[in-house]
Amino acid sequence: MSLCINPQCSQSENSDQTLFCQSCGSELLLAGKYRVTKLMSSKGGLGDTYEVTERNVPKILKVLKTNNAQAIELFDREFRVLHSFAGTGIAGIPQVEDLFLYSPRNSQQPLNCLVIERIYGMDLEEYLKVMNRPIDEKTAVGWLLQLTQILQELHAQGILHRNIKPPNIILQPDGQLILIDFGAVKTAANPSLGHGAQIYTPGYTAPEQQHPGTATTQSDFFALGRTFVYLLTGKNPTNIYDSYRDLFIWRDQTVNISPNFLNLIDLLMHSDLYQRPDRAETIYREIAALTPVNTATIARYTLPQAPLNSNSGFFTQPVRSSYLAAHLGSRSPQVSYSLIDVTAAVERRTKSMFALIANNWIPAVIGLSILTAWLFWPKSPNAAIANNQMGESFAEIKDVPHGGFKYGGSTTWATTRQLQSSIDAGIKGVFPKYDIIYTDGSSANLKSTTDGTCDRQPGSNTGICWLIAGDLDFAQSSIALDKSKYAADVNIRHLKEEAVAYDALGVVVHPQLKIPGLTIAQLRDIYRGKVTNWRDIGGPDLKIVAFSRDENAGGSVSSFKDLVLSTSDTFQYQKVNSTTEGLQRVKTTPGGIYYGAGKEVIVDSCHTKPIAIGNSIDNLIKPYQEPLQSPDDCIKGQRNRINTEVVKRQEYPLTRKIYVVIKVDGTDRQKAGEAYASLLKTKQGQALLEKAGFVSILK
């Protein structure tokens, strides 16, 4: 059956074999290729949504039935924004197909038509109605990570969505969330976009957005927070606002949600936009600082059975390739050798052997024996990787085992958590039977945390402990095994490490503090309490306030102590609970100093100043690329960048390596760890780690 979309048509149903409506005479093959098969939803006089097919491929058609200039502007804007992402393969953003005008027969008003990919699933508002209960914390964390990653991609292009709410988020059957309705966007490249069209949804829109032209990235984060209020309570935010007392009372409407996660949602929707996270990476850090929640199974979340033809708006297409697979691909260079090439090589090698024997037969025999052994000794399929002869892509790695394998550990790796789902998806796209699952202390099946063998808080030492106890199949670490708590037991426990990247610990101070940098000796004196005023090391007369996370917090603190302090030193500092808190304290403390992973404190922080560190005052090394960005430019997106060359050459004294730790037991768990390290050491894996803020280990 073909439907006629002429609003004036009295009988819209037609045979698939006709080209013109039998009732009104309008064309049935829109733009010469789209045949309308089903009405999906109707918005009265504003517009309708249909399912169409193009040569039997289902797509979505949005039809605008009004000639209102503002509505047409929003419609056109949605096409332009989505078209700007065409071909990027970014998960979570619909792919646009076409934009055209359709003129029905005997109508003076043409219809604006927009064709988008077909998305299967249901929006989150309808999903909660079908579930008849709010989502749990594990699901919430997984969804927050997905939506934050989508917003990160939009904001990186200077695009603000401005209309985030449950009906505009689709959950696909494979667990991927899709953000829809891009008609309300505003772009930094064209500030006039969006000023003429005020977008406001009661309960979800940020207060500052009620004034045209004032939306910011924090406005999207506000709406994101309000969306999770609905998801965690099942109530529309407008229904839990006490207007008499001007209080938003929602926390007591949730069940079994940790206070830390509730605090994060409150932070997202803070009434003061400058108190909200300023960018997606800040949200990732806050999630990483939570009591860990295992989100690995979220991608396999199953939708409840519900009709797909309900009037909930857009529905989406089957599974697309991940961001990784689309950008870096699973393709590898094809290498071929002709029989002539191989024969010539063998002939050259044979002549060389005989020449060697003729001139000096004793060492020749020895050498020939060694060469023969090398040629015919069985090698690991990943031997080239072990010798730093890295492959181009994931697809080049061999001997990747089948089965489910658990990994976790280091909090430093939390900077990659934003990419972890994409990394895992990219790997699984090439090796679908290699099911790697991120695991942490919240998992019920971690016996070592239940019986007290290992700590429940994540960290490099904790991850190694989980590996030894058998709760993990391989671990992530930001400290070398010989510096870990288990250094004396490495051989007994049959552990080995594979370095996969470099990381630089950054040291930051208040942006107004005038110092050229610090030597390692000066940094040591600060953190052992010997130097307490900046004037004593060439700075102003100002008390030094040294901040740090707890010395047992994880690999960054352990690495700092190992690189800066002596074993006999007493570590003296004011404790902060997270890097976010540490950066905030330095921002508001003129004499403050803090340290952390390079991406977090050098790249992501806009309100502190990274400083040079050296072994002597005349050889201070800057871990950042010059010039340093001003706070205003940083907030606008012009971030500082890591000086990868001084890190890769290990000239910067606070350089460390990032490891995959493997238990050598001859089982598939050993193969799983080795495969993971090898995958990350391909050029494809290294590119992803560099995006996360690490430095490639490739020479």
Number of C-alpha atoms within 10 A of each C-alpha: 13 22 22 27 23 24 12 13 17 10 13 19 18 18 13 14 9 13 17 17 24 17 13 17 15 22 21 27 21 20 14 10 12 21 26 25 18 18 18 20 18 16 12 8 10 13 17 19 23 22 25 27 20 14 9 9 10 19 23 27 28 24 22 22 22 16 13 10 10 14 17 16 16 20 22 18 20 19 20 16 19 19 15 12 17 15 11 12 18 21 23 24 21 23 24 23 16 14 18 14 15 18 15 22 16 11 12 8 13 17 22 20 22 21 22 23 21 22 22 19 27 32 25 21 20 17 23 20 11 14 13 10 13 20 20 15 21 17 19 20 20 19 20 20 20 23 22 20 23 19 24 18 18 19 20 12 16 18 21 24 24 29 25 27 24 23 20 19 23 28 24 24 21 16 20 21 25 24 23 24 21 25 24 21 21 24 18 14 10 10 10 12 17 24 14 12 19 14 17 16 13 10 19 26 24 27 18 16 17 14 12 13 17 12 23 22 22 24 27 26 30 27 24 25 24 26 25 23 26 25 24 25 21 19 15 18 19 14 11 18 15 11 9 6 7 8 10 14 12 18 17 8 12 19 13 8 16 12 12 14 18 18 13 18 23 19 20 24 27 18 14 12 21 9 12 22 22 21 20 23 21 17 24 20 19 19 21 20 18 17 17 18 20 20 21 18 14 17 19 11 14 12 16 11 9 12 9 12 16 14 16 19 21 28 27 24 19 15 14 13 16 23 20 24 23 16 15 19 18 19 13 13 10 5 5 7 7 8 9 9 11 10 11 12 11 12 12 10 11 12 11 11 16 13 12 17 16 10 10 10 14 12 12 17 14 11 15 17 12 11 13 11 11 11 10 8 9 8 10 11 12 20 13 14 20 15 8 14 14 23 21 20 23 29 19 18 22 14 12 20 20 15 13 13 20 21 23 28 32 26 25 26 25 19 22 20 19 23 20 18 23 20 23 20 21 25 26 17 19 18 18 13 14 20 17 22 19 20 25 28 25 16 15 10 12 19 16 19 22 13 9 9 13 21 17 20 21 26 29 30 29 28 30 30 22 29 25 22 17 16 23 25 26 31 29 28 31 30 25 21 21 12 13 20 14 17 13 12 13 16 11 8 16 12 21 17 22 21 19 24 23 24 27 29 25 27 24 25 28 22 20 11 17 12 15 12 24 22 21 20 15 21 20 21 18 22 25 18 16 11 17 18 17 19 14 12 16 13 15 14 11 15 15 20 22 24 22 23 21 16 16 12 19 23 28 27 22 20 22 19 17 14 16 19 19 12 9 6 14 11 18 16 19 13 14 17 12 19 22 18 16 24 27 17 21 23 22 13 15 17 23 24 28 25 24 25 23 27 23 22 25 28 21 22 26 24 21 27 23 26 20 21 25 21 16 13 16 8 13 20 23 20 28 23 13 11 8 16 18 17 17 11 13 17 16 13 17 15 18 23 19 24 17 21 15 17 27 21 12 16 16 23 21 23 21 23 22 24 24 27 29 27 25 17 12 8 11 16 22 20 21 26 28 26 21 25 24 28 28 24 30 24 19 24 27 23 16 21 25 19 15 20 24 27 25 24 21 15 8
